Amino acid sequence: MRIGIVSAPPQRMAPPDYVLSLAKGMESMGHRADVIDMWTEDGFKLPAYEYIAVVSEPVSFFSGKLPVNIAKILSAGSSLGGKKSAAFIKKAGLFSGRALSNLMRAMEKEGMVVNWSDILFNPPHAEAMGKHIGA
């Protein structure tokens, strides 16, 4: 299965290690996982994937808010309605659960079907979660 992983860290940077570990776990199960950087790429190629995983973290320790570009990249990809997807938040701060809820709400607003969501604690945990996608 072709999986697009949208890496959405709070500031411009290379994809974090937990995103790469998630992709590694998916690839170990025979899937093709492509990491899409939210800060440098647009969302026009998202409809080409069979499954979309969005990975982010809260913008601050005391906030459940997400980076503003998440809504922009998801709305740029037309025809995401009915697309199976997963939402992942890196555990960072007190309101990671609220951030996960906000991420799922943004994805469902675009018509995506979120059938998997979780809070990632570290890269080994992210790799283990990646092995469950599509299983």
Helices and strands as residue ranges (DSSP letters): E 2-8, H 17-28, E 32-37, G 46-48, E 51-56, H 69-76, E 84-90, H 96-109, E 113-120, H 123-130
